[in-house]
Structure formats: structure tokens, C-alpha cells
Amino acid sequence: MSSENMPIDHDDHLADRASGDASSPRDLREVSDMDRAAASLHAGITPHDKMAEPLRSRLIAEGEAIVAARSGRPITRKPAIGAWLAAAAAIALASGAGIWALSVQRSKEQAAHEFQTQLASLQEQYESNTQMLANARSRLNDLQGEVADAANREIALAQRLADATSDYESRLAAANASLDQANLKIAQYETPEDPAVLAANRRKLLEVPDTVRLAWSPFDLPDAPAEQRLVRGDVVWNDELQEGYLRFEGLAVNDPKVEQYQVWVIDERGMEQKVSGGVFNATQDGEVIVPIHPGIDVGRV
């Protein structure tokens, strides 16, 4: 109803406030006095506090209808601030969701990186342990080889010792046999010692400390039973002096050209390593005293 070039006054602003759009004045150039009065009345009776939304919407709609009828053209409403707030909230929510999604993505990437780091560390440790185990197995094989070699050397040394012992025993037996033969030949040619001198030397030996006297009687060997079971006598021996005498009674007289009596000294080594003590002849009946001359040193007889 009014010209489009009419300026906007205070009542126009009141009309905007009454319709809920007071945040910015509307460009309503054609507003009549009646419109201004209605707007002023509407603004005066409208509380400035927030009213119920249904009532507010209905009043705005009725006011816009009156203004549109008077002005002859529809009223274009600016979007309410609530819509902007809702849009802003939606944008903020979308931004927050984006930020949260980005944070979740970064957390996943960090977790994946940490997992890959731990996996690489475990793989490295596994390879190190595998190498250590391989080295230990190799060392074990080496030690087993060394133990086997040592066992073989021990067996070889034991065999060499057994061979040496057998050879020594064979040589000793051969030496004793040679000595017996030599003593036999010597006895055949030398003059027998005076029995009185032998008896005196025997008595002197009995007076020496640690000299022992043992009764003697015939005894059987596994492969050589005693031939003269009525012979009696004793043995006088001193370990430190390696000297002794045999005294026999009832020993049969022998022929030196045919055979001789053999003296064997048996110490703690036993019969297997008996030592020749010389040979002698029994040339008369009665008592016979025989000196003992071991071919080698003997132990406890």
C-alpha cells in the first residue's frame, strides 16, 4: 500500500521483533499505519522471554498473513536462528565425527606400527635364539666327538698297557728261566757252602730286628702236588735285608748232574709273579740249610 522508497522506521523494527526476526530489520517499505499499530500492539503484548514453540509459530503465521494481505505480496521469512544453530550443530557434529574418525584412524595406524615393531623384535629374537640353538648343537656334536676320541684313546692306552704287561711278564719269566739255568750251572761247579757256616749265619739273622721265622711243610699246587710229604722245616726272612734261609729235615738227596732243587720266593704279588731264590742240592741225609738269594727285590714275603 505504501511506496517502495519509504524509509524503515522504528515501527518496522517492532514488526520484525513481533514476528521473531528482530535480529536484522526487514526491508518492508510498504507498511501502512494500521500495520504499524498492529505490529506495535503485537510487540507490546508479546513477552520477550521465550514462549512455547507452538504458540510462537501460530502467532508468527497469523502476523505474516495480515502483513501479506495488506501489502499485497507474500512475506519472505529469513531462516530462524534455530535453523542456523541446528546447521552449525550438524556441522560441528560432522566435524567432531571427522575428528574422531581421524583420531581412530591414527590410533589404528599407531597400534599397527607398534604391532609391526613388536613383531620385528620378536622375529629378531627368534632368529637369535635359533642361531644360539644351532651353535649349542654344533658345540654338543664337537664335545661328543671329543668324548668319543678320548674313549678311543683310553681303549688304545689300555690295550697298550695290557700288551706291555704281558710282554713284561713274558720277559720276566724268560729272565727267571735263564737265571735258573745259570744258577744250575754254577751250583754244579762251585763248592757247597759249609753247613756250619750257614747255620751260624742263620742264627745271626734271627737276632736282627724285624726278622720273621715261619714253619714250613709240604703243600700242593693246582698243577703240582707235593712229592715229599714228610719233609719239615722253617723259613727265616728279613724284608729290609732281602736275606733269608731255608732249613729242611728229611729232604731226599738229589743227583746234581740230573736235577736240582729250586727255591721260589712268593711275595704279595702271588704265585703268578714268583721270584727265583736260587737252586741247591741235598747231598746228605738229615738237616739241610739253604741260603735264599732272590734274583730281584721282593716285597713282603
C-alpha positions as CSV (number, residue, x, y, z in Angstrom):
1,M,0.0,0.0,0.0
2,S,3.0,2.4,0.5
3,S,5.8,3.3,-1.8
4,E,8.8,1.1,-2.0
5,N,11.1,4.1,-1.3
6,M,9.6,4.8,2.1
7,P,12.3,4.6,4.8
8,I,12.3,2.0,7.5
9,D,11.3,3.5,10.9
10,H,11.1,2.2,14.5
11,D,7.7,0.6,13.9
12,D,9.2,-1.5,11.1
13,H,11.7,-2.8,13.6
14,L,9.0,-3.6,16.1
15,A,7.2,-5.6,13.4
16,D,10.3,-7.6,12.9
17,R,10.6,-8.3,16.6
18,A,6.9,-9.3,16.8
19,S,7.5,-11.8,14.0
20,G,10.6,-13.2,15.7
21,D,13.0,-11.8,13.2
22,A,14.4,-8.8,15.2
23,S,18.0,-9.9,14.7
24,S,18.0,-7.8,11.5
25,P,15.4,-5.3,10.2
26,R,13.3,-6.4,7.3
27,D,13.1,-4.3,4.2
28,L,9.3,-3.7,4.4
29,R,8.9,-0.4,2.6
30,E,5.2,-0.6,2.1
31,V,3.7,-0.7,5.6
32,S,0.5,1.2,6.5
33,D,-0.3,3.0,9.7
34,M,-2.6,0.1,10.6
35,D,0.2,-2.3,10.0
36,R,2.5,-0.3,12.3
37,A,-0.2,-0.2,15.0
38,A,-0.8,-3.9,14.8
39,A,2.9,-4.6,14.9
40,S,3.3,-2.3,17.9
41,L,0.4,-3.9,19.7
42,H,1.7,-7.3,18.9
43,A,5.2,-6.3,20.1
44,G,3.8,-4.8,23.3
45,I,1.8,-7.8,24.3
46,T,4.4,-10.3,23.3
47,P,6.7,-11.3,26.2
48,H,10.4,-11.1,25.4
49,D,11.1,-14.3,27.2
50,K,11.0,-17.4,25.2
51,M,7.3,-18.6,24.7
52,A,6.1,-22.0,23.9
53,E,7.1,-23.0,20.4
54,P,3.6,-23.9,19.1
55,L,2.2,-20.6,20.3
56,R,5.1,-18.7,18.8
57,S,4.7,-20.4,15.5
58,R,1.0,-19.7,15.3
59,L,1.4,-16.0,16.2
60,I,4.1,-15.6,13.6
61,A,2.0,-17.2,10.9
62,E,-1.1,-15.0,11.7
63,G,1.1,-11.9,11.7
64,E,2.7,-12.8,8.4
65,A,-0.8,-13.5,6.9
66,I,-2.0,-10.0,7.9
67,V,1.1,-8.3,6.6
68,A,0.9,-10.2,3.3
69,A,-2.8,-9.3,2.9
70,R,-2.1,-5.6,3.5
71,S,1.0,-5.5,1.4
72,G,-0.3,-7.5,-1.5
73,R,2.8,-9.8,-1.7
74,P,4.0,-12.8,0.3
75,I,6.4,-12.3,3.2
76,T,9.7,-14.0,2.8
77,R,11.0,-15.2,6.1
78,K,14.6,-15.4,6.9
79,P,15.7,-18.6,8.4
80,A,15.4,-18.6,12.2
81,I,18.5,-18.6,14.3
82,G,17.4,-22.0,15.5
83,A,17.9,-23.4,12.0
84,W,21.4,-21.8,11.8
85,L,22.2,-23.3,15.2
86,A,20.9,-26.7,14.1
87,A,23.0,-26.4,10.9
88,A,26.0,-25.3,12.9
89,A,25.4,-28.1,15.4
90,A,25.2,-30.6,12.5
91,I,28.4,-29.1,11.0
92,A,30.1,-29.3,14.4
93,L,28.9,-32.9,14.9
94,A,30.1,-33.8,11.4
95,S,33.5,-32.1,12.2
96,G,33.6,-33.9,15.6
97,A,32.8,-37.1,13.8
98,G,35.5,-36.4,11.3
99,I,38.0,-35.6,14.0
100,W,37.0,-38.7,16.0
101,A,37.3,-40.8,12.8
102,L,40.7,-39.3,12.1
103,S,41.8,-39.9,15.7
104,V,40.6,-43.5,15.5
105,Q,42.4,-43.9,12.2
106,R,45.6,-42.5,13.7
107,S,45.2,-44.8,16.8
108,K,44.8,-47.7,14.5
109,E,47.9,-46.7,12.5
110,Q,49.9,-46.2,15.7
111,A,48.7,-49.6,17.0
112,A,49.6,-51.2,13.7
113,H,53.0,-49.6,13.8
114,E,53.6,-50.8,17.4
115,F,52.5,-54.2,16.4
116,Q,54.9,-54.3,13.4
117,T,57.7,-53.1,15.7
118,Q,57.0,-55.8,18.3
119,L,56.6,-58.4,15.5
120,A,60.0,-57.4,14.1
121,S,61.6,-57.5,17.6
122,L,60.1,-61.0,18.2
123,Q,61.3,-62.2,14.8
124,E,64.8,-60.9,15.5
125,Q,64.8,-62.6,18.9
126,Y,63.5,-65.8,17.3
127,E,66.3,-65.7,14.8
128,S,68.9,-65.0,17.5
129,N,67.6,-67.9,19.6
130,T,67.6,-70.2,16.6
131,Q,71.2,-69.3,15.9
132,M,72.1,-69.8,19.5
133,L,70.5,-73.2,19.5
134,A,72.3,-74.2,16.3
135,N,75.6,-73.1,17.9
136,A,74.8,-75.1,21.0
137,R,74.0,-78.2,18.9
138,S,77.2,-77.8,17.0
139,R,79.2,-77.5,20.2
140,L,77.5,-80.6,21.6
141,N,78.4,-82.5,18.5
142,D,82.0,-81.4,18.9
143,L,82.1,-82.4,22.5
144,Q,80.6,-85.8,21.7
145,G,83.3,-86.2,19.1
146,E,85.9,-85.3,21.6
147,V,84.5,-87.7,24.2
148,A,84.5,-90.5,21.6
149,D,88.1,-89.7,20.7
150,A,89.1,-89.7,24.4
151,A,87.3,-93.0,24.9
152,N,89.1,-94.5,21.9
153,R,92.5,-93.2,23.2
154,E,91.7,-94.7,26.6
155,I,90.9,-98.0,25.0
156,A,94.1,-97.8,22.9
157,L,96.2,-97.0,26.0
158,A,94.6,-99.8,28.0
159,Q,95.4,-102.2,25.2
160,R,99.0,-100.9,25.1
161,L,99.3,-101.3,28.8
162,A,97.9,-104.9,28.6
163,D,100.3,-105.7,25.8
164,A,103.2,-104.2,27.8
165,T,102.3,-106.1,30.9
166,S,102.0,-109.3,29.0
167,D,105.3,-108.6,27.4
168,Y,106.9,-107.7,30.7
169,E,105.6,-110.9,32.3
170,S,106.9,-112.9,29.4
171,R,110.3,-111.3,29.6
172,L,110.4,-111.7,33.3
173,A,109.6,-115.4,33.0
174,A,112.3,-115.8,30.4
175,A,114.8,-113.9,32.6
176,N,114.0,-116.1,35.6
177,A,114.4,-119.2,33.5
178,S,117.7,-118.0,32.2
179,L,118.8,-117.2,35.8
180,D,117.7,-120.6,37.0
181,Q,119.8,-122.2,34.2
182,A,122.8,-120.1,35.2
183,N,122.4,-120.9,38.9
184,L,122.2,-124.6,38.0
185,K,125.4,-124.5,36.1
186,I,127.1,-122.5,38.9
187,A,125.9,-124.9,41.5
188,Q,127.3,-127.8,39.5
189,Y,130.7,-126.3,39.6
190,E,131.0,-124.4,42.8
191,T,131.9,-125.9,46.1
192,P,129.0,-126.2,48.5
193,E,129.0,-123.8,51.4
194,D,130.0,-125.2,54.8
195,P,126.8,-126.3,56.6
196,A,128.2,-125.0,59.9
197,V,128.8,-121.5,58.4
198,L,125.2,-121.5,57.0
199,A,123.8,-122.5,60.4
200,A,125.7,-119.7,62.2
201,N,124.6,-117.1,59.6
202,R,121.0,-118.2,60.1
203,R,121.2,-117.8,63.9
204,K,122.7,-114.3,63.4
205,L,119.8,-113.3,61.1
206,L,117.3,-114.4,63.7
207,E,118.8,-111.8,66.1
208,V,118.2,-109.0,63.6
209,P,115.0,-106.9,64.3
210,D,112.0,-107.5,62.0
211,T,113.3,-110.9,61.0
212,V,110.5,-113.4,60.8
213,R,110.5,-117.2,61.2
214,L,107.7,-119.3,59.7
215,A,107.2,-123.1,59.9
216,W,107.4,-124.9,56.6
217,S,105.5,-128.0,55.5
218,P,104.8,-129.5,52.1
219,F,101.8,-128.0,50.2
220,D,100.0,-128.8,47.0
221,L,99.8,-126.5,44.0
222,P,96.9,-126.7,41.5
223,D,99.0,-128.4,38.9
224,A,101.9,-129.7,41.1
225,P,101.0,-131.8,44.2
226,A,103.7,-132.1,46.9
227,E,106.1,-135.1,46.2
228,Q,107.8,-135.3,49.6
229,R,105.1,-135.0,52.3
230,L,107.3,-136.0,55.2
231,V,109.7,-133.0,54.9
232,R,109.6,-130.5,57.7
233,G,111.5,-127.2,58.3
234,D,111.2,-123.5,58.6
235,V,111.9,-120.2,56.8
236,V,113.9,-117.3,58.2
237,W,113.5,-114.0,56.3
238,N,114.2,-110.2,56.7
239,D,112.4,-107.9,54.2
240,E,114.7,-105.0,54.7
241,L,117.9,-107.0,54.2
242,Q,116.3,-109.1,51.4
243,E,118.0,-112.1,53.0
244,G,116.8,-115.4,54.4
245,Y,117.4,-119.1,54.9
246,L,115.5,-122.4,54.4
247,R,116.0,-125.3,56.8
248,F,114.8,-128.7,55.8
249,E,114.7,-132.1,57.6
250,G,114.1,-135.3,55.7
251,L,114.7,-133.9,52.2
252,A,115.7,-136.6,49.7
253,V,119.3,-136.5,48.4
254,N,119.5,-135.5,44.7
255,D,122.0,-136.0,41.9
256,P,123.3,-132.6,40.8
257,K,124.0,-133.9,37.3
258,V,120.4,-134.9,36.8
259,E,118.3,-132.4,38.8
260,Q,118.5,-129.7,41.5
261,Y,116.1,-128.2,44.0
262,Q,114.6,-124.8,43.1
263,V,113.8,-122.1,45.6
264,W,110.9,-119.8,44.8
265,V,110.2,-116.6,46.7
266,I,106.5,-115.6,46.8
267,D,105.6,-112.1,48.0
268,E,102.3,-110.1,48.0
269,R,102.2,-110.3,44.2
270,G,101.3,-114.0,44.4
271,M,102.2,-117.1,42.5
272,E,101.9,-115.5,39.1
273,Q,105.0,-113.3,39.8
274,K,107.1,-115.6,41.9
275,V,110.8,-114.9,42.1
276,S,113.6,-117.4,41.9
277,G,115.6,-117.6,45.1
278,G,118.3,-119.9,43.7
279,V,119.0,-123.6,43.4
280,F,120.6,-126.1,45.8
281,N,121.4,-129.7,46.3
282,A,120.7,-132.1,49.2
283,T,123.8,-134.2,49.4
284,Q,123.4,-135.7,52.8
285,D,120.7,-137.0,55.0
286,G,119.5,-135.0,57.9
287,E,119.3,-131.2,58.2
288,V,119.9,-129.0,55.1
289,I,120.3,-125.2,55.4
290,V,119.8,-123.3,52.1
291,P,120.6,-119.6,51.7
292,I,117.9,-117.6,49.8
293,H,119.3,-115.2,47.1
294,P,116.4,-113.5,45.2
295,G,117.2,-112.5,41.6
296,I,115.3,-109.2,42.1
297,D,114.0,-107.2,45.0
298,V,110.8,-108.7,46.5
299,G,108.1,-107.2,48.7
300,R,106.6,-108.7,51.9
301,V,107.3,-112.5,51.7
